[in-house]
Amino acid sequence: MIFKVNKPYPKIKVEEKNYYYANILLNDYSSNISELSAITQYIYQYFDKFNTNQEFSNIMQNIAKVEMFHLELLGKTIKLLGINPKFIFINKNLYNNLTYWNSSFIDYNSNIKLMLKNNIIIEEKAIENYKKDITIISDKYIKKLLNRIIEDEYLHIEIFKYLLNKV
C-alpha cells in the first residue's frame, strides 16, 4: 500500500517574505485541523490498536509519517516567509488571538469505525482549508506546495474509506 502520491514535492521556496501568508499557513501547520493534529491523532490510533489490529496500526503509522513530512514542508515555508514555525495559530473564535496547539484537539476514541470516520472528516476539512488558502495566497511556490499536499490528503481519505469498508 502506498501512503503518498507517487509524484515529487515542489522545492520549498517563496517569492518573498510575507508575514500574512506565514500566519495563514500556521493554521495548516498547528491548529485543531492541521498537520500537527493529524500526526498526533494518527500516532494515538497507531498505539491504541498496535496489539489488536496490526494492519490498521501500521497504516496509521505510515500515514502519520507522510503528515510529518507535510509538517516539515510547511514549517520550512513559514520560516522562509519570515516567522518562526511555532506550534501556534490564529484563533478566529478568540478575536484573532494566537493560540498554542494542545492535545485537546485529539479525539481519543477507541472505536475503529469512529476513528476512521473522524479521520475522513479531518482530511476533508484540511483539504477545504488548503483550497481556501490557495485562493488567498498569490505566491506561486506556496500554491504548488499546497496543491501537492492536497493530493496526499485525498489519498489518505481513500485509504480510510478502504479500511472503513473492511470493518
N, C-alpha and C positions, 0 to 999 in steps of 0.2 A: 504494500500500500504506500502511496506517495502522500506527503503531507504539505508540500508546497508545489506550486505550478512550475513545470519544467521550463523556466524562462528566466533569464538573468534579471537581477535588480539593477536599476539605473545607478550610476555613480552618484554619490552624495555630494551635491553642490547646491548653491543658492545663487541667485542673481546679485543679491546684495543683502546686507544686514537689514532685518525688519522685525522689530520687537512685536508688532501687531501679529504678524504671521507666527512668530515663535509662541505667543500666548495662545493662539488658536490651536497649534499643534500640541501644546501642553495638555489640552483636553483629551486628545487622542492618545497621548503618552501615559497619563496617570490620573484620569478621572474615574468615576464609577463605571463608565463604559470606555475602556481603554485597553491598551496592550498590557500594561501592568496588572490591571484587574483580571484580564483574560488569563495571563500566565498564572497568577495566584489561584484563580478558580480551577484551572485545569490541573495544576500541581496538587491542589487539595483532592480533586477527584481521583487523580493517579494514586495517591497514598490511601485514600478511602477504599479503593477497590483492588489494590495490588495483590491481595491474597485470596480474593473471591472471584475476580473476573480479570484474568491476565490480559486478554485481548483488549478490552476496554482500557485497562490501566496503561498498557503500552501505547495505545493510540493517543491517550490524553498526554502522556509524557512527550511524545513526538510532536504533537500539535503545540504544546507549551514551548518546545524548543524553537519552532517557527515563530511563535509570538515573541519570544525573547529576541530573535533577530530583528523583528519589526521594531521592538522597543529600542534596540541599538541604532537602527537606521533613523528613527525619529529623534532619538537623543542627540545623535551627531548633527542632524539637520537643525534642531533647536539651538545647539551650540553655535553652529555657523551663522544662524540668524541673529546671534548676539546675546543670548541669555544662557544661564546655566540650566541644564535639564534636571531640575529638582522634581521630586515627586509631589507636585502641587498642580492645581488647576484653578481656573477662574470659575467660581461657583455662582452662576447667574441667579440661583434661588436665594442667595445671601447678598444680593445687591452688588454683584461682581467682586466679591471678596476672594482673595486667594485662600484655597482650602488645601490642606495636606491630604494625600492619599491615606486611606486607613482600611483595615481589614473588615470593616462593617460592609464594604462593597461586595463581599463574597457571600454566595449562597452556600451554606454548609449542609444542605440537604444530602441525604444518603440514598435516596431512591433514584435508581439509574434512569428511569424514564423521565422523571422530573429534571434530573441533571441535564439530560440530552435536550429536552425541550427548552430549558433555560439557556443552554449553550447556543442553540439556534437563534434564540431571541437576542442574545448578546452579540453574536456575529452580525445579525441583520441590522441591529442598531449601530454597530461600528461602521458597517458599510454605508448606512444612511448618513452618519456623521462625516465620514470621509468624502462622500459625494457633495455634501453641503460645503465642506471646506474647499473643495476643488472649485466651487462656484465663487468663493470669496477670494481665494489666493490666486494672484496672477503670475506668480513665479513658475516658469515652465518646468524647472527641475523638480520642484516640490510636487507639482501636478503629476509628473511622470511617476514619482515615488509613490504617491497616494494611490494612483491607478494600479500600480503593480501590487501594492499591499492588498487592495480590494480583491484582486484575482485570487490570492491565497485565502482570503476570508470566505469567498464563495466556495472554494474547495472544502474548507472546514465545515461549512453548512452541509454540503453533500455527504461528507463523512459522518456527521452527526445524524443525518436522516437515514443513512445506511444502517448505522448502529441502532437507531430507534426502531427501524423495521425488523431488526433481529430479536429485539426483546419483547 
